[in-house]
Amino acid sequence: MQAPIEEFINWLVEEGKAAKTVESYSSDIRKFEAYRKDKVVNEEQLLTRFLFVRYNQYLQEQGFAISTINKKINSLKVYNDYLHQSGYVSDNYISLKKDKIVIASGSEHIVTVLSEEEVERFLFYLEDRKKVSYRNRLIGYLLLYTGVRVSELVSIQLDQITMMPPSIQIKGKGGKIREISLRKGAVTLCDIKSS
């Protein structure tokens, strides 16, 4: 039964999900569907609590990383919500709070941040005009003070920067726009580059 999956994918697109998100959900759901077809006797049974629990166990037995399993669970939860809302199934069988695998304490990905001393050294380096161009100084300031991703930074256009008030509009994941205030050093550099 392919129709509900195709309808689900069309629904994701209509909801304005980013192409990468649609692709990720689609891949996860198609893999679940292959597992389902192999296991269920009743072809009409698109999703049940028992089927989900068995699939979750199967993913763990296959040795997938916890983050990958949780991503797949999240995709299935969205799919389950869609199936329920569309009348294909009678209940929501997945609870993210209950079903997501908790990462053991201490095993989370460690995020490294710059120490105050490293930030100070970096700022002094940025101010060395013999070594650092205006462009690279601006990049340094924006990365340091705004928290933008590199992928967001490289797509910034001049019309996204405003001086009154000093801010920059960033187009993030899923096309969401957020406005970030600019610090004085970055404002000065932006003003130089736009004039």
Secondary structure, DSSP 8 states (H G I E B T S, - for coil): --HHHHHHHHHHHHTT--HHHHHHHHHHHHHHHHHHHHH-S-TT----HHHHHHHHHHHHHTT--HHHHHHHHHHHHHHHHHHHHTTSSSS----HHHHS----TT-S-------HHHHHHHHHHHT-TTTS-HHHHHHHHHHHHH---HHHHTT--GGGEEETTEEEEEE-GGG-EEEEE--HHHHHHHHHHH-
